[in-house]
Amino acid sequence: MLNDIPEWPAKFGAPSAPCAGLKTATFSAFYARVLAPDRQILPSLVDSSMALIEETVRETGIGPWMKAMRRFDDATHRHCMLVAGITAAFTGHLGLHVLDRHRVIKAALLHDVGKMHVPLAILNKPGPLNAAERAVMQLHPARGHAMLSDHGFSPVTLAVVRSHHELLDGSGYPDGLVEAEISDLVRLTTICDIYAALIERRAYKPPMGFGQAYAILTKMTGRLDPVVVRAFEPVARAFTDHALARLGP
């Protein structure tokens, strides 16, 4: 599977054979068992190949944070689980060390914790946000960072929570970071987050399939790391239209 990567992102180090990648069937099972609308999204339902997610929740003490997000808004909880699932697959595909995978999966699970400060009327609005609503929404990364900063979370987690909406050209938020100011693991998680948002069903849009969603990533030249986007293609493709159809409203 590693041979499918057009240009290996050397910044992540050499690939390791045991973590070469996950099969399409694994992703389909992840959707069917974890994200299907008639099933509860709990770490115990995660496929054995996604065991890192369960281990991360169990071993790092973030269960209460996940439960709080779910009580506040199930859609946000689902999104964080989806981003964590994609991140688990991508980091495995890249052959990252297991400790790095744990760190970035933990960060992915918590990346939108700050949305608990966003009114539900804005969070789940069935249409485009106006300027004032968008300004409120864009506060969530800084709010999440503030929520976690005094609870012993690692710099990796805090960086992902605060900076997952930053873009390489400085057009992101909340800090307008550029290029080298955005770490590699944040760049990776940002791509997973954007792709998850595109393939999800939302109140204001149906889910996109692979072709349409991945094309959007490739067109974000100058804003996303193109090497990481190319490396992400086999993982993105594995999330099939058939699996997405299982998500429901």
Summary of the structure (lengths in Angstrom):
residues: 249
radius of gyration: 16.7
end to end distance: 32.3
largest distance: 48.9
contacts: 788
relative contact order: 0.15
helix: 65%
strand: 2%
